[in-house]
Amino acid sequence: MLASKALLSLIFLVFSIADATPVSRTTGKATLNFATKVNGTGTLNIVERDRARAQAFKQAAHPGKRSTSFGVTNSVVTYTAQVGVGSPATDYTLLIDTGSSNTWVGASKAYKNTGKNTGNSVSVSYGSGSFSGEEWTDTVTLAPGLVIKSQSIGVASSATGFSGVDGILGVGPVALTSGTVTNTNTVPTVSDNLLSQKTIFEEVLGIYYVPASESTSAGTLTFGGVDNSVITGSVHYTSLTTASPAGSYWGIDQSITYGGKTILSATAGIVDTGTTLILIASDAFQTYQSATGGTLDSTTGLLKISSSQYSALKPLSFHIGGQTFSLSANAQIWPRSLNTAIGGTSSSIYLVVGDIGGASGSGLDFINGYTFLERYYSIFDSTHGRIGFATTAYTKATTN
């Protein structure tokens, strides 16, 4: 989280709930539709923002630091939803984050006390930001028909590092709540309670992004299953990694090749909605930079290439669970229509692969962020301890 509230985020993708399918009693799932809005808020180095988040992930997973989670305000791309809390419900603008697991309100709009104060205190540190306050249980409404009773929520009496949002909707692994609430081991997440209250049949979260470069951006967040209407192929799953520190989050094992040549051998890393770019270990990044001919741009922090180098780009492939997920040349570049939003020039071409800030072998050697996830549907499956990916209509899109 940025120390300066004015630098909350560079690009803010606002997920406003536009519609929602009712929870199906036969399938046990509900899909929320959200609209995407892109706002440039100044010239910031987006690689530095993502790298700071990556380092925070590594530090938090060290023994004795498991009480720390990380919100998406540290990233360039953030996602929010209007979530109702209380009965009757008051709407709060909450960040959607797969990298943290506590749900809380009160950073901006005050909580209206309609629930029960548990008497416990809650405190979570998010890098240079934090919140602390009291634990309450109350009704949480994600959408009509998607209602959670007696959900644990943090009610902030103090919050720093947030601006324009009311708190976080944490959809990360429940273990990340360990040590955040007094007199409590872990706190059931919204997904945990949707399952225990039989609103959904499996603790599965499906996320579908339409690239921000599209003129009519939209997407879906599905609790309890997969939105089959937006995938164009089979879902391929891989087990969560056991390596540390990646195993503390939504971690997987993968290798990466560029043009058929290995640039990162099989290793552990994470899949994260709160990271904008694709970050890879420094040695892999140097190999990728050499192969593409990119030069570092000091303003954006991204690799910059010429038109002829763009034409020569080869597939960047992620080998996960025996399957290959490739990014075309167009998928490897930042949307040119959004160059000025990140401080770049409109005519330049920037690559979306960045340096994670450390050599491979750390136990968290990559982050597959938004620029990967906008090309593949992603499924975060707590019930079976796995993550899945599937192609969509935008996997091979050339809109960047």
Order of alpha helices (4+ residues) and beta strands (2+ residues): beta-beta-beta-alpha-beta-beta-beta-beta-beta-beta-beta-alpha-beta-beta-beta-beta-beta-beta-alpha-beta-beta-alpha-beta-beta-beta-beta-beta-alpha-beta-beta
